[in-house]
């Protein structure tokens, strides 16, 4: 079954329902808002979903303490299933809940942009078979709820790449604090300060689950947002792209000397553009014509045009030297 299309034409929930009703097995690949995801089905049931590498499931399970290295060797050799190597204290129901959370989080994130493309390939399974059968409607319903819940989280934690830390002093109304075992594990993983994404990675769970608890702690006055780090590998933003070059920063200077900073290049007032505007296309054409003439004499008007656009900095000065 070859199934491709856009999410504007067929929303993701409807695509999944169609595959479920048809009892399909395979992988639905989705590109939504710059986020690439894979959703696996078996006989119409959800088995796994990820926006990263399939192999990252191993790291998540290890971080969550659900498996250990010794047991995982049997999974790698295809001698046992994941449910057969769970560590003491973990049951098959815990694994089902763990995989269900992973799938729900992926559907939530892929649904948020509301646009993108999809294609389905039959008889394609995940790198590590989970042997789970998760109901599509349950995951879709929970993913829909998270869209509204995430807006509330963003009111106190703007994004998963913002750093948080424990407050130095407890609020007056919270002289004593009682926390659960799971919250204790979160604080231990926070290690004083960290981002939602970092803590989620250390605990092998989803960003949403961690953000939900940390947002509550911010409202209780137990945590505070410190600053923003560089964009994470993936975020819950819609189509945000990572940038490595800093934005130009204006520097306050005396009135008779203007400095603009862009990277390492500093341009003083003598290199600024004159009041008369010159179109970049016209300048480029003039430069090309200047080099197309005699090597010893630049074409008429070349020096005049370059003089008007000395604000182009080093490039314009270099071209002027070559045409002299």
Secondary structure, 3 states (H helix, E strand, C coil): CCEEEECCCCCHHHHHHHHHHCCCCEEEEEEECCEEEEEEEECCEEEEEECCCCCHHHHHHHHCCCCCHHHHHHHHCCCCCHHHHCCCCCCHHHHHHHHHHHHHHHHHHHHHCCCCEEEEEECCCCCCCCCCCECHHHHHHHHHHHHHHHHHHHCCCCCCCEEEEECCCCCHHHCCCCCCHHHHHHHHHHCCEEEHHHHHHHHCCCHHHHHHHHHHHHHCCCEEEEEECCCCCCCCCCCCCCCCCCCCEECCCCCCCCCEEECCEEECHHHCCCCCCCCHHHHHHHHHHHHHCCCCCCCCCHHHHHHHCHHHCHHHHHHHHHHC
